[in-house]
Amino acid sequence: MDNEQAKLILSAYRSSGEDLTEPFFVEALEQTRRDPALGRWFEDQCDFDKAINAALTSEAPPSHLRESLLLGKKLVNFDEQNKDARHVWWMRRTSWVALAAAVILLFGIAAIIRPTANPPMTAERFVQAAVHIKTSGQISLGKMAKDSQKLQTWLGTKNAPHDFLIPKALNALASLGCQTYSMDGSKVSLICFTLDQDRNVHLFVIDSDRLKNPPGSSPSFEQKEGVVTATWSSGGRTFVLLGSQVTEETLRRLI
């Protein structure tokens, strides 16, 4: 196992310690003890996770939030029944301001999270985005399992593409884990497979109707940023297969 594989596996490690004895992490954790640089990276990752958890758990909802929400409902009902008294109630119930601020905040968060109504992207953009995720070290694992079917089930719980057929030769490899991404407002699934001791391959999947020009069923191969990719469509899904130090011949054997 090299550092790249170890980082990929440890991206799913929980800093609270529940995963310390999990078989999936044993070898990667051992790698952090052998390699000081990887060990420092892992410590930084754990410290960051702990800081985020602490920040999320330190903030409690305002004690008056429930009352403010109920008051908001009363104000709406009262407004419908007695518009003439609206301003009197508004001035008396200053906690409505807190409610409005909370609602604005929630809408702001929703606007950030909610996919925008962008037009479908091109197949070329999809390939470029997949390569960028790989080369920039953004590949992570949200779920780990050696059985790809379990990973596809998990992807389904995230409303990402999941009911797709994995090429037989590729599916014969042991799966490592999966993740979901958003590309131009479209959900994308990723499943990682272990090719050999030092190499992984990554399968990105998107609904074909999210692309302006989905490719055909015959795989096309190209090289971007030093990474060889294979792209094709099947069963209403479009796939991009790539990996580190992987040749076109290797990808052909897996499709």
C-alpha positions, -999 to 999 in steps of 0.1 A, spaced: 0 0 0 14 34 -9 5 68 6 -21 77 -20 -41 45 -12 -36 51 25 -50 86 23 -79 74 3 -88 48 29 -81 72 59 -104 99 44 -133 78 58 -117 73 92 -136 87 122 -113 107 145 -133 96 175 -116 62 174 -145 39 165 -126 27 135 -93 19 152 -97 -19 150 -117 -20 118 -99 -43 93 -103 -18 65 -81 7 83 -54 -15 99 -29 -15 70 -34 22 63 -29 31 100 2 10 100 14 30 69 10 62 90 34 48 116 60 38 89 59 71 71 64 103 92 50 126 65 19 105 62 16 104 99 17 142 101 -10 144 74 -32 120 93 -28 139 126 -38 171 108 -68 154 93 -79 141 128 -73 175 144 -94 191 117 -123 166 121 -123 171 159 -124 209 154 -153 206 131 -172 182 154 -165 205 184 -178 236 165 -210 217 154 -218 204 189 -209 236 208 -238 257 193 -272 249 209 -304 262 194 -318 294 211 -340 285 240 -368 306 226 -367 291 191 -397 268 195 -418 297 209 -407 319 180 -417 294 154 -451 288 171 -455 326 173 -448 329 136 -476 304 128 -500 324 151 -491 356 134 -498 342 100 -532 328 111 -540 361 128 -530 381 98 -555 361 77 -583 367 101 -577 403 112 -555 423 88 -563 455 107 -545 444 138 -514 432 120 -492 461 130 -502 460 166 -491 423 169 -460 430 149 -448 457 173 -457 437 204 -439 405 194 -403 415 188 -392 379 188 -406 377 153 -374 394 142 -354 364 155 -377 341 137 -373 360 104 -335 360 108 -336 322 113 -358 317 83 -335 339 61 -305 319 73 -322 286 65 -332 299 30 -296 310 25 -282 276 34 -308 259 12 -298 281 -17 -262 271 -13 -270 234 -10 -298 231 -35 -287 222 -71 -292 251 -94 -312 248 -126 -281 248 -148 -284 235 -183 -268 200 -189 -231 200 -191 -211 185 -220 -195 150 -218 -161 167 -221 -169 188 -190 -178 156 -171 -145 140 -180 -125 171 -171 -143 173 -138 -136 137 -130 -99 140 -139 -97 172 -118 -111 154 -87 -85 127 -92 -55 149 -98 -63 175 -71 -66 148 -44 -103 154 -39 -113 117 -40 -127 106 -7 -148 77 6 -182 82 22 -188 44 25 -163 15 25 -171 -21 14 -155 -48 -6 -189 -57 -21 -198 -32 -48 -235 -40 -44 -234 -26 -8 -218 6 -22 -245 10 -48 -272 6 -22 -255 34 -1 -254 56 -32 -291 51 -36 -297 65 -1 -279 96 -12 -301 100 -43 -272 95 -65 -270 72 -96 -269 37 -82 -289 11 -103 -262 8 -130 -245 -22 -144 -207 -23 -136 -186 -40 -163 -181 -77 -154 -143 -75 -154 -142 -44 -133 -168 -58 -109 -145 -88 -104 -121 -65 -86 -125 -59 -49 -143 -26 -43 -128 -2 -19 -155 25 -13 -177 51 -28 -186 87 -27 -210 112 -42 -202 146 -59 -221 175 -75 -210 186 -109 -228 217 -123 -258 208 -102 -259 171 -112 -254 142 -88 -224 120 -97 -215 87 -81 -180 73 -76 -169 37 -68 -133 29 -62 -118 -5 -70 -85 -20 -60 -65 -29 -91 -34 -43 -73 -14 -35 -42 -4 0 -54 -31 10 -78 -68 19 -77 -92 26 -105 -122 50 -101 -156 48 -118 -176 80 -121 -212 77 -131 -238 103 -141 -273 102 -156 -269 105 -194 -298 130 -196 -277 154 -176 -253 157 -205 -258 176 -237 -239 151 -258 -236 117 -240 -212 94 -256 -221 61 -273 -218 26 -260 -184 21 -275 -157 33 -250 -135 62 -261 -101 67 -246 -81 99 -241 -54 113 -219 -59 144 -198 -34 158 -173 -14 126 -176 -44 105 -167 -59 80 -192 -97 79 -192 -123 57 -208 -158 71 -214 -190 54 -225 -228 52 -220 -250 23 -211 -285 19 -196 -291 56 -193 -259 63 -175 -225 77 -186 -193 64 -172 -158 76 -168 -131 51 -157 -96 63 -147 -68 55 -124 -32 63 -114 -4 47 -135 -31 29 -155 -27 24 -192 -53 24 -220 -48 -14 -224 -56 -19 -187 -88 1 -189 -98 -19 -220 -95 -51 -201 -117 -38 -174 -146 -26 -195 
